[in-house]
Amino acid sequence: MSVVFSSIINTSSLSTSKSPKNAKNTSIQPPSLIQHNILFWNNCIYVMNGKIAKNLTKGGSGKTSNGSQDSSAIHLSNVDAKTFLSGVPLEDKVYKIDLGKKQDKSPSWILAGTENLKHPEPRFGASAVCRKDSFVVFGGVSAKGELLNDLWEFNCKSETWNQLTASSGIIGARAFHCAAYIASQDALLILFGRLKNGLSGDIYRFSFKTEAWELLNTHGKIPSERELAAVTLSDNGQHLYAFGGKSTKGKHDDFFRLNLHTFSWEEINTSLVGAPANICDDQSVVPSPPKMQAHVMFFDRGHVLVHGGSYASHFIYDFSVHDAVWRKIPVRGHSLYGREYHSLVQANTAGKFIVLGGFREDITQPKDGQRIQVPKKLECVQTFHFKHQDNLSKHVTFNAMRKSGQMIDLKFLVGKDKSFHCHQLLVQRSPYLSHLIEEAARKQDAKVVTISLPDVSPLVFHDFLTWIYENNLPQIHSIIDLCKLAREYGIYDLVVHCARQFHDKINFKNIIHLFIEVENKQEHTLRLLCQAYIYDHYTKILADTSNVQMLSQVPNLLQEVMLLSRDKRPAEMAEKFPELKNVPQDSFKMFDTYLHSLWNGKRANADLKLVARDSKSFLVHGALLAAQSKVFLDELTTLSRTVMKINADGVILEKIIEFLYKGSIGEGNSVSIELLKDIAVIAHQWVPSVEDWAIEIMLDCVNKDTATTLLSVCRQLRALENIEVLKQVCKQEIANKFTVEELAEIIANLLA
């Protein structure tokens, strides 16, 4: 789960020597803006471009709250963005504020680049991205209402503008588009947008090395033409995510991912149909954010987050790349209004984002549907992805331990002479392998149990272990052999993965060859897929003479194909193989389910005893503790312990162990605040992920009745890493809910 906290960055408005003429003593501060750009470089925030707007109304009278006519109001009707944003002035300055500079007062706004003789004309609906030590601005709408296609670069060090001219290629003028800078290619991507004669769904690339524009040839599930969409890059720069926008059919809620190496689009299906029970039972999980336009989107440590695009949306929508589901996350602290046409930029600190401008609904005028500008304040959004929710990190550690030979307790001799070293805990979720491990452990008095598998291909077993440890198979040596092995071992998530890979591989030219191969190897799951494909494409398959020739050599299959041409369609896989029903294509999730069962039942092959200070003892798997705690990893690998004493009461130690197996403790909020505090203190030393969980649960407990108690807990836990989040939320709750007199009493009690 993401915890999102919002606050205001205090700024002062001071005059500066770079103020315009006749305004030397006036304050410098960006006006209320929409369709502007905000960027971050070297601890400084820059604001440029955009429309200067006040009240915006839709179908209303254009009157202010006191009933007088508001001449600056913008009336919205069923017209396009360019039309309804016309008639108000454009911003022609660049504002800058230094958040890293040490100063007595709060940071101040100044004007940047005022000495420029050469600069772009004012615009709105443009794109701006950060490239090395500069910002690159493209397109937009001019003050005359004309679409632009000029490209400008603002050097942050010299604070000067330079227009970039393409040596070759051309891109049409556009606005309300998306842009991204691809550092590995030193290139600017321009996606979607409004053209003079409609909308665009193309992608153009500008190479800063060749100074040339190029229309990219993309493939896959390509998004439709649209404007006012949002895009963001993944942390590793390998993918670009796109969500929403507006087309001639209205707003969208579709979600896409673009591979930046192959430029292949993929639509991400986030439907909850057939999702595991633990996902469906999560109250924060939603199929998708609502249809939206003019929103912002950002990527943060494995999460795609979306805000705005609707006046009523006071949430952050969080897509976990690992879980592949959306969650609706409430914003704590300062109210982060739902809004459109605002801007957001990521600060240097992970999880910290700055929001400025846009417009929102005036809740005091609900009948008139009045839209008012968002207060011209810098709003800070901080996201906290608690470590215990990141199942990926646990498996990354397991895989690193396997590669470095740490905590190894199992050796497989596969084929003639190939050996594989791994951890019993990960492979024993296979009923077949678990039985072999127990049998071998009884016969062998050794720290590392050895099992022989002479009839298994080393290449296939390599793929099997790769799936178990990495939940990914970039290359499968033999889909049919791996699927058969996974079925025999009872690893049904791998069976599902193989079946999907096999299904994608089938075509009318290779189907008969594959059908014969699965028949010879007696792989029944994939055989059913072949039957279904033949039934659906019977005429086209037999029109190919090579298929008929192959079938003629296998009379029993030829007869079966002939029957398939007139019989009813073969059963669905879930009907034929019920053990595959609702099984996710996810090794990590299945392992977590297995760990949960170990907590509730017998902990097979547990190799470590933990002893509490009150002499209560617990049998656990050392590898599991090592994968979730560097302290345990160091202790167990250097000292090879089988017994460890923990300086904690038995009830606290039991709760921590429960978390390591289940990923949670009890019913969450049912755990008392006092117990949560004690868990956090002990976990801080041994298992930081449990500390994160305890703080998150305390965050969920914050309300008017508990805020003061939890603020007192914060003082006791001030050494903990994430306690500042809880402290801020408690303070905000106290400020929102209590009167001045009540606050005075609370402060007196805290000081006492």
C-alpha positions in Angstrom: 0.0 0.0 0.0 1.1 3.6 -0.7 0.7 6.1 2.1 0.4 9.6 0.5 0.9 12.7 2.6 0.3 16.2 1.3 1.6 19.5 2.7 2.3 23.1 1.7 5.8 24.4 1.0 6.1 27.7 2.8 7.4 30.4 0.4 7.9 34.1 0.8 7.3 36.7 -1.9 10.2 39.1 -2.1 11.2 41.7 -4.7 14.3 41.0 -6.8 16.7 42.9 -9.0 15.4 40.9 -11.9 11.9 42.2 -11.6 10.4 43.9 -14.7 10.6 47.7 -15.1 8.2 49.7 -13.0 7.7 46.8 -10.7 10.9 46.9 -8.7 9.2 46.8 -5.3 6.4 44.5 -6.2 6.3 40.9 -5.0 7.4 38.1 -7.3 5.2 35.0 -7.3 3.6 32.9 -10.1 0.0 33.7 -10.7 -2.8 31.0 -10.6 -2.0 29.0 -13.7 -3.5 26.2 -15.9 -1.9 24.2 -18.7 1.5 25.3 -17.5 4.8 23.5 -16.9 6.7 22.9 -13.7 10.2 21.4 -13.7 12.9 20.6 -11.1 16.7 21.0 -11.4 19.4 21.3 -8.8 17.0 21.7 -5.9 15.2 24.5 -7.7 11.6 24.6 -9.0 10.9 26.3 -12.3 7.5 27.4 -13.5 6.8 28.6 -17.1 4.1 28.9 -19.7 0.4 28.5 -19.1 -2.8 30.4 -18.9 -3.3 33.0 -16.1 -6.8 32.2 -14.9 -9.2 33.1 -12.1 -12.7 31.7 -11.7 -14.0 29.2 -14.3 -17.6 28.3 -14.6 -19.6 25.7 -16.5 -23.1 26.7 -17.3 -23.0 29.2 -14.5 -23.6 32.9 -14.4 -20.0 33.9 -14.1 -20.7 35.7 -10.9 -18.6 35.8 -7.8 -19.7 34.4 -4.5 -21.2 37.8 -3.5 -23.3 37.9 -6.6 -21.3 40.5 -8.6 -20.3 39.8 -12.2 -16.8 38.3 -12.5 -15.3 39.6 -15.7 -12.4 37.2 -15.4 -14.5 34.1 -15.2 -14.1 31.6 -18.0 -17.4 30.0 -19.1 -17.1 26.3 -20.0 -19.4 24.6 -22.4 -19.3 21.6 -24.7 -16.3 22.9 -26.6 -12.7 21.8 -27.0 -9.9 22.8 -24.7 -8.4 25.4 -27.1 -11.7 27.3 -27.3 -12.6 27.4 -23.6 -9.1 28.5 -22.6 -9.1 31.4 -25.0 -9.6 35.0 -23.9 -7.3 35.2 -20.9 -3.6 36.2 -20.8 -0.6 33.9 -21.1 2.4 33.7 -18.8 5.6 34.9 -20.5 8.0 34.6 -17.5 10.1 31.9 -16.0 9.7 31.7 -12.1 12.3 30.0 -10.0 12.5 29.1 -6.3 15.5 27.5 -4.6 14.4 24.9 -2.0 18.0 23.8 -1.2 19.4 27.2 -0.4 20.1 27.8 3.3 18.4 31.0 4.4 16.8 32.5 7.5 13.4 32.9 5.9 11.3 30.6 3.8 12.5 30.3 0.2 11.6 33.1 -2.2 10.4 33.3 -5.8 12.6 35.1 -8.3 12.5 35.5 -12.1 14.9 33.5 -14.2 16.3 34.3 -17.6 15.0 37.9 -17.7 18.1 39.1 -19.6 17.2 37.0 -22.6 16.9 38.8 -25.9 15.8 35.6 -27.5 13.0 33.6 -25.9 9.9 31.6 -27.0 6.6 33.3 -27.4 4.1 32.8 -24.6 2.1 29.6 -24.9 -0.1 27.1 -23.0 -0.7 23.4 -23.6 3.0 22.9 -24.4 5.2 20.1 -23.1 8.4 20.6 -21.1 10.9 18.0 -19.9 14.2 18.0 -18.2 17.3 17.1 -20.2 20.6 17.1 -18.3 21.2 20.7 -17.3 18.4 22.2 -19.4 14.6 22.1 -20.1 13.2 21.4 -23.5 9.9 23.0 -24.5 7.8 21.9 -27.5 4.6 23.1 -29.1 1.5 24.5 -27.5 -1.0 27.2 -28.4 0.1 30.8 -28.9 -1.6 34.0 -27.7 -3.2 34.2 -31.2 -4.7 30.7 -30.8 -2.3 29.1 -33.3 -0.8 25.7 -32.8 3.0 25.7 -32.5 5.7 23.2 -33.5 8.9 25.0 -32.4 11.4 23.4 -30.1 13.3 25.5 -27.4 15.9 24.6 -24.8 16.4 26.6 -21.6 19.9 26.3 -20.1 19.5 26.2 -16.3 23.1 27.3 -15.6 23.2 30.3 -17.9 19.4 30.9 -17.8 19.3 31.5 -21.5 17.0 30.2 -24.2 18.1 28.6 -27.5 15.8 27.5 -30.4 16.6 24.1 -31.8 16.2 23.6 -35.5 15.8 20.2 -37.0 18.4 19.2 -39.7 15.8 16.7 -41.2 12.3 15.5 -40.6 9.3 17.4 -39.6 6.6 17.3 -37.0 3.2 18.9 -37.2 2.2 21.7 -34.9 0.3 20.4 -31.8 -0.8 21.1 -28.3 -2.2 19.1 -25.3 0.3 16.3 -26.2 2.7 14.3 -24.0 6.5 14.3 -23.9 9.3 12.2 -22.4 13.0 12.5 -22.4 14.8 9.1 -23.0 18.2 9.5 -21.5 19.7 6.3 -22.9 18.9 7.5 -26.5 19.4 11.3 -25.7 16.1 11.8 -27.5 12.7 13.5 -26.9 9.5 11.6 -27.6 6.3 13.5 -28.5 3.1 11.5 -28.2 -0.6 12.1 -29.0 -2.0 15.7 -29.0 -4.3 18.1 -30.9 -3.4 18.9 -34.5 -4.9 21.5 -36.8 -7.2 18.9 -38.4 -7.9 16.5 -35.5 -6.0 14.3 -33.0 -2.8 12.3 -33.1 -1.9 8.8 -32.0 1.6 8.9 -33.4 5.0 9.0 -31.7 7.7 11.3 -32.9 11.3 11.2 -31.8 13.8 14.1 -31.8 17.4 13.0 -31.6 19.7 15.6 -29.9 22.7 13.9 -31.5 21.5 14.1 -35.1 19.0 17.0 -34.5 16.4 15.2 -36.6 12.7 14.4 -36.2 11.6 10.8 -36.9 8.1 9.3 -37.0 8.4 6.0 -35.1 6.9 2.8 -36.4 5.1 1.3 -33.4 3.3 -2.0 -33.2 1.2 -4.1 -30.8 -2.0 -2.8 -29.2 -1.6 0.9 -30.2 -3.6 3.5 -28.3 -6.2 5.5 -30.2 -5.8 9.1 -31.2 -6.2 11.5 -28.2 -5.2 14.6 -26.3 -4.8 15.6 -22.7 -3.4 12.2 -21.8 -0.5 11.6 -19.3 2.6 9.5 -19.6 5.5 8.6 -17.3 8.8 6.6 -17.5 9.6 3.6 -15.4 12.5 4.0 -13.0 14.9 1.9 -15.2 13.9 3.9 -18.3 12.8 0.7 -20.2 9.1 1.4 -20.4 6.7 4.3 -20.8 3.2 4.2 -19.3 0.2 6.1 -20.7 -3.2 6.6 -19.2 -6.4 8.3 -20.1 -7.0 11.4 -22.2 -9.8 12.6 -24.5 -10.8 11.7 -28.0 -13.8 12.3 -30.2 -15.5 9.5 -28.3 -15.0 11.3 -24.9 -12.7 10.6 -22.0 -10.7 7.4 -21.6 -9.6 5.1 -18.8 -7.4 2.7 -20.8 -3.9 2.0 -19.7 -0.9 1.2 -21.9 2.8 0.3 -21.6 5.4 1.0 -24.4 8.6 -0.9 -24.6 11.2 1.7 -25.4 13.6 -0.8 -27.1 11.1 -2.5 -29.4 8.5 0.3 -29.5 5.8 -2.2 -29.0 2.6 -1.1 -27.2 0.7 -3.3 -24.8 -2.6 -2.6 -23.2 -2.5 -3.5 -19.5 -5.7 -5.4 -18.5 -6.5 -4.5 -14.9 -9.9 -6.2 -14.8 -10.5 -8.0 -11.5 -12.4 -10.9 -13.2 -10.7 -14.1 -12.0 -8.3 -12.2 -9.7 -7.1 -14.0 -6.5 -9.3 -13.7 -3.4 -6.7 -11.7 -1.5 -6.9 -9.0 -4.3 -10.7 -9.0 -4.6 -11.0 -8.7 -0.8 -8.7 -5.6 -0.7 -11.1 -2.7 -0.2 -8.7 -0.2 -1.8 -8.4 -2.2 -5.1 -10.3 -0.8 -8.1 -10.5 -2.1 -11.7 -9.2 1.2 -13.0 -9.2 5.0 -12.2 -12.2 6.8 -13.6 -12.1 8.2 -17.2 -10.1 11.4 -17.1 -8.3 14.1 -19.0 -5.7 16.8 -18.1 -4.4 14.7 -15.1 -0.8 14.1 -14.0 1.0 10.8 -13.8 4.3 9.8 -12.2 6.4 6.7 -11.5 7.8 5.9 -8.1 9.7 2.8 -7.1 7.6 0.2 -9.0 4.3 2.2 -8.8 2.5 4.2 -11.4 0.5 7.0 -9.6 -2.2 9.2 -11.2 -3.8 12.3 -9.7 -6.5 14.7 -10.9 -8.3 14.6 -14.2 -11.6 15.1 -12.3 -12.8 17.9 -9.9 -14.2 15.3 -7.5 -11.1 13.0 -7.3 -9.3 13.6 -4.0 -7.4 10.4 -4.3 -4.1 9.2 -5.7 -4.6 6.1 -7.9 -1.7 3.7 -7.5 -0.8 0.9 -10.0 1.6 -1.6 -8.6 3.7 -3.0 -11.4 4.3 -6.2 -9.4 0.7 -6.9 -8.4 -0.7 -5.5 -11.7 -3.7 -3.9 -9.9 -4.9 -0.3 -9.2 -5.6 0.9 -5.7 -7.4 4.1 -4.6 -5.2 5.7 -2.0 -6.6 8.5 0.3 -4.4 11.6 0.7 -3.5 12.4 4.3 -2.5 15.8 5.7 -3.2 18.9 3.6 -6.2 18.5 1.3 -4.9 17.8 -2.2 -7.9 19.0 -4.2 -9.2 17.1 -7.2 -8.3 19.2 -10.2 -7.5 19.4 -13.9 -4.9 21.2 -16.0 -2.3 21.2 -13.2 1.4 20.3 -13.2 3.5 18.0 -11.2 7.3 17.4 -11.0 9.4 14.9 -9.0 12.0 16.3 -6.6 15.4 14.7 -6.1 14.1 12.8 -3.0 12.5 9.5 -3.8 8.8 9.7 -3.2 8.6 13.5 -3.1 6.6 15.4 -5.7 5.6 19.1 -6.2 2.1 20.1 -7.4 1.1 23.6 -8.6 -2.0 25.2 -10.1 -4.9 23.8 -12.1 -8.5 24.4 -11.4 -11.0 22.7 -9.2 -14.7 22.7 -8.2 -15.9 25.4 -5.9 -17.9 23.3 -3.4 -19.6 26.5 -2.1 -21.3 26.9 -5.5 -22.5 23.3 -6.4 -25.6 24.4 -8.3 -23.8 26.7 -10.7 -20.9 24.2 -11.2 -18.4 27.0 -10.7 -14.7 26.2 -11.2 -12.2 28.3 -9.3 -8.4 28.4 -9.5 -6.4 26.3 -7.0 -4.6 28.6 -4.5 -1.2 29.5 -5.9 0.8 27.5 -3.4 3.4 24.8 -3.9 1.9 21.6 -2.7 4.2 18.8 -1.7 3.1 15.2 -2.2 5.1 12.5 -0.5 4.5 8.8 -1.2 5.7 6.0 1.1 5.6 2.5 -0.3 6.0 0.4 2.8 8.7 -2.3 2.4 6.6 -5.2 3.7 4.2 -4.8 0.8 7.0 -5.2 -1.7 7.0 -9.0 -2.1 9.5 -8.6 -4.9 12.3 -7.5 -2.5 12.1 -10.7 -0.6 12.5 -12.8 -3.7 15.3 -10.6 -5.0 17.1 -11.4 -1.8 16.4 -15.1 -2.1 17.8 -15.1 -5.6 20.9 -13.1 -4.5 21.4 -15.6 -1.7 21.2 -18.5 -4.2 23.8 -16.9 -6.5 26.2 -16.1 -3.7 25.7 -19.5 -2.0 24.2 -18.2 1.2 21.9 -20.3 3.4 22.0 -23.1 0.8 20.5 -26.3 2.2 19.6 -28.3 -1.0 21.5 -29.7 -3.9 20.0 -31.3 -7.0 22.0 -33.6 -9.3 20.2 -33.3 -12.6 20.7 -35.4 -15.7 24.2 -37.0 -15.9 26.3 -34.5 -13.9 24.7 -31.1 -13.6 24.3 -29.7 -10.1 21.9 -27.0 -8.9 22.1 -25.4 -5.4 19.0 -23.8 -3.9 16.8 -23.4 -0.7 14.5 -26.1 0.5 11.9 -23.5 1.5 11.3 -22.3 -2.0 11.0 -25.6 -3.8 9.1 -27.6 -1.1 5.8 -25.9 -2.1 6.0 -28.6 -4.8 4.4 -31.7 -3.2 6.5 -34.0 -5.2 9.8 -32.3 -4.3 8.8 -31.8 -0.7 8.3 -35.6 -0.4 11.8 -36.2 -1.9 13.3 -33.7 0.5 11.8 -35.3 3.6 12.9 -38.8 2.4 16.4 -37.6 1.7 16.7 -35.7 5.0 15.8 -38.8 6.9 18.6 -40.8 5.2 21.3 -38.1 5.0 22.8 -36.6 8.1 24.1 -33.5 6.2 23.5 -29.7 6.3 22.9 -29.7 2.6 20.5 -32.5 1.4 21.2 -34.0 -2.0 18.6 -35.3 -4.5 19.2 -37.0 -7.8 17.0 -36.4 -10.8 18.7 -38.4 -13.6 15.7 -38.4 -16.0 15.3 -34.6 -16.0 16.9 -32.3 -18.6 19.3 -29.8 -17.0 18.1 -27.0 -19.3 14.5 -27.6 -18.3 15.3 -27.8 -14.6 17.3 -24.5 -15.0 14.1 -22.9 -16.4 12.1 -24.4 -13.5 14.4 -22.9 -10.8 14.5 -19.6 -12.7 10.7 -19.3 -12.5 10.7 -20.3 -8.8 13.3 -17.6 -7.9 12.6 -14.9 -10.4 9.0 -15.2 -11.5 10.2 -14.6 -15.0 11.4 -16.6 -18.0 13.0 -14.5 -20.7 13.8 -17.6 -22.7 12.2 -21.1 -22.4 14.3 -23.9 -23.8 11.3 -26.3 -24.2 7.8 -25.1 -23.4 6.3 -28.6 -23.7 9.0 -30.3 -21.4 8.8 -27.5 -18.8 5.0 -27.6 -18.7 5.1 -31.3 -18.2 7.7 -31.0 -15.4 5.7 -28.3 -13.7 2.5 -30.4 -13.8 4.4 -33.4 -12.3 5.8 -31.2 -9.6 2.5 -29.5 -8.8 3.7 -25.9 -9.6 0.5 -24.9 -11.4 1.4 -21.2 -11.7 4.2 -22.3 -14.0 1.8 -24.6 -15.9 -0.4 -21.6 -16.5 2.6 -19.5 -17.7 3.7 -22.2 -20.1 0.1 -22.6 -21.4 -0.1 -18.9 -22.2 3.3 -18.8 -23.8 2.4 -21.9 -25.9 -0.9 -20.3 -26.9 0.9 -17.2 -28.2 3.2 -19.4 -30.2 0.6 -21.3 -32.1 -0.3 -20.4 -35.7 -2.0 -22.3 -38.5 1.4 -23.2 -40.1 2.9 -24.8 -37.0 -0.2 -26.2 -35.2 0.1 -29.7 -36.6 3.8 -30.0 -35.8 3.1 -28.8 -32.2 0.1 -31.2 -31.9 2.2 -34.1 -32.9 5.0 -33.1 -30.4 2.6 -32.7 -27.4 1.0 -36.0 -28.3 4.4 -37.8 -28.3 5.4 -36.2 -25.0 1.9 -36.8 -23.5 1.5 -33.2 -22.2 -2.2 -33.1 -21.8 -2.6 -29.4 -20.9 -1.0 -28.1 -24.1 -2.8 -30.9 -26.1 -6.1 -29.3 -25.1 -4.9 -25.9 -26.4 -4.0 -27.6 -29.7 -7.4 -29.2 -30.0 -9.2 -25.9 -29.3 -7.1 -24.1 -32.0 -7.8 -26.8 -34.6 -11.5 -26.5 -33.9 -11.5 -22.7 -34.3 -9.3 -22.7 -37.5 -10.0 -26.1 -39.1 -10.6 -24.9 -42.7 -7.5 -22.7 -42.8 -5.2 -25.4 -41.3 -6.2 -28.1 -43.7 -5.9 -25.7 -46.7 -2.1 -26.0 -46.1 -0.8 -29.1 -47.9 2.2 -29.5 -45.5 -0.2 -29.9 -42.6 -2.2 -32.6 -44.4 1.1 -34.5 -45.3 2.2 -34.4 -41.6 -1.2 -35.7 -40.4 -1.3 -38.5 -43.0 1.8 -40.0 -41.2 -0.1 -40.1 -37.9 -3.5 -41.8 -38.6 -4.9 -41.5 -35.1 -4.4 -37.7 -35.0 -5.8 -37.3 -38.5 -9.0 -39.1 -37.4 -9.1 -36.8 -34.3 -8.7 -33.7 -36.4 -11.5 -34.8 -38.7 -13.8 -35.3 -35.6 -12.8 -31.9 -34.3 -14.2 -30.3 -37.5 -17.7 -31.3 -36.6 -17.8 -32.0 -32.9 -18.5 -29.3 -30.3 -15.6 -27.2 -29.1 -13.2 -28.8 -26.6 -13.7 -28.0 -22.9 -12.0 -24.9 -21.5 -8.8 -25.5 -19.6 -10.4 -24.7 -16.2 -13.1 -27.3 -16.8 -10.8 -30.0 -17.9 -8.1 -29.2 -15.3 -9.8 -27.8 -12.2 -6.5 -27.5 -10.4 -5.6 -24.6 -12.7 -8.7 -22.6 -12.0 -8.0 -19.1 -10.6 -4.2 -19.9 -10.4 -2.3 -16.7 -11.0 0.6 -16.7 -13.4 2.8 -15.6 -10.5 5.3 -17.6 -8.7 5.8 -15.0 -6.0 2.1 -15.0 -5.0 1.9 -18.7 -4.9 5.0 -18.8 -2.6 3.3 -16.3 -0.3 0.2 -18.5 -0.2 2.5 -21.4 0.7 4.2 -19.4 3.5 0.7 -18.5 4.9 -0.1 -22.2 5.1 3.2 -22.9 7.0 2.2 -20.4 9.6 -1.2 -22.1 10.1 0.2 -25.7 10.0 3.3 -27.8 10.3 6.5 -25.9 9.4 8.2 -28.7 7.4 12.0 -28.7 7.5 12.2 -25.7 9.9 15.9 -25.4 10.9 16.1 -22.6 13.4 14.8 -22.1 17.0 14.2 -18.6 18.2 14.0 -18.2 22.0 12.4 -15.2 23.7 13.6 -13.7 27.0 10.6 -15.3 28.8 11.9 -18.7 27.4 9.1 -19.1 24.8 10.6 -20.8 21.7 9.5 -20.9 18.0 10.7 -23.1 15.2 11.2 -21.2 11.9 13.0 -21.4 8.6 16.3 -19.6 8.8 16.3 -18.8 5.0 13.0 -16.9 5.3 14.4 -14.7 8.2 17.6 -14.1 6.3 15.7 -13.0 3.1 13.8 -10.4 5.1 16.4 -9.1 7.5 20.1 -8.3 6.9 20.7 -8.7 10.6 19.4 -12.3 10.5 21.3 -13.0 7.3 24.6 -11.8 8.9 24.0 -13.8 12.1 23.0 -17.0 10.4 25.7 -17.0 7.7 28.7 -16.1 9.9 27.8 -18.1 13.0 25.8 -21.0 11.4 23.4 -20.9 14.3 20.5 -23.4 14.9 19.4 -21.5 18.1 19.1 -17.8 18.6 18.0 -15.8 21.6 16.0 -12.6 21.0 15.7 -9.9 23.7 11.9 -9.6 23.4 8.9 -11.0 25.1 7.4 -14.1 23.6 4.1 -12.4 22.6 6.1 -9.7 20.6 8.4 -12.3 19.0 5.4 -14.5 18.0 3.8 -11.5 16.3 7.0 -10.7 14.3 7.3 -14.3 13.2 3.6 -14.3 12.2 4.3 -11.3 10.0 7.3 -13.0 8.3 5.1 -15.9 7.2 1.8 -14.1 6.6 2.8 -10.6 5.6 0.4 -9.2 8.3 -0.4 -9.7 12.0 -3.8 -10.6 13.2 -6.6 -8.4 11.8 -4.5 -5.3 11.4 -6.4 -2.6 13.3 -7.4 -5.1 16.0 -3.8 -4.9 17.4 -3.6 -2.4 20.2 -1.5 0.8 19.8 0.7 -0.2 22.8 1.4 -3.6 21.2 2.1 -1.9 17.9 4.6 0.3 19.6 6.4 -2.6 21.2 6.5 -4.5 17.9 8.0 -1.5 16.1 10.7 -1.1 18.8 11.9 -4.8 18.6 11.4 -5.0 14.8 13.5 -1.9 14.3 16.6 -3.9 15.4 15.8 -7.2 13.7 13.2 -6.8 10.8 12.6 -3.3 9.5 9.7 -4.5 7.3 7.7 -5.3 10.4 8.5 -1.9 11.8 7.0 -0.4 8.5 3.9 -2.5 8.9 3.4 -1.3 12.5 3.7 2.3 11.6 1.3 1.9 8.7 -1.3 0.3 11.0 -0.8 3.2 13.4 -1.4 5.6 10.5 -4.7 3.9 9.8 -5.6 4.4 13.5 -5.2 8.2 13.4 -8.4 10.1 14.3 -9.5 12.8 16.7 -9.6 10.3 19.6 -6.2 8.7 19.0 -4.0 11.6 17.5 -2.6 12.8 20.8 -1.8 9.3 22.0 -0.1 8.5 18.8 1.8 11.8 18.8 3.1 10.8 22.2 4.2 7.4 20.7 6.0 9.3 18.0 8.2 10.9 20.6 9.1 7.5 22.1 9.8 6.1 18.6 11.7 9.1 17.2 14.7 7.0 16.2 12.6 5.0 13.7 13.0 5.7 10.0 9.3 6.3 9.0 8.0 7.8 12.2 8.1 11.3 10.8 5.2 10.3 8.5 3.0 9.3 11.5 4.0 12.5 13.3 3.0 14.8 10.5 -0.4 13.0 10.0 -1.1 13.2 13.8 -0.3 17.0 13.8 -2.5 17.6 10.8 -5.4 15.7 12.4 -5.0 17.6 15.7 -4.9 20.9 13.7 -8.0 20.0 11.7 -10.1 18.6 14.5 -9.4 20.6 17.7 -10.3 24.1 18.8 -7.6 26.6 20.0 -8.5 25.9 23.6 -8.2 22.1 23.1 -4.9 22.5 21.3 -3.5 24.5 24.2 -4.5 21.7 26.6 -2.9 19.1 24.4 0.3 21.0 24.1 0.4 21.4 27.9 -0.1 17.7 28.4 2.6 16.8 25.9 5.1 19.2 27.6 4.2 17.7 30.9 
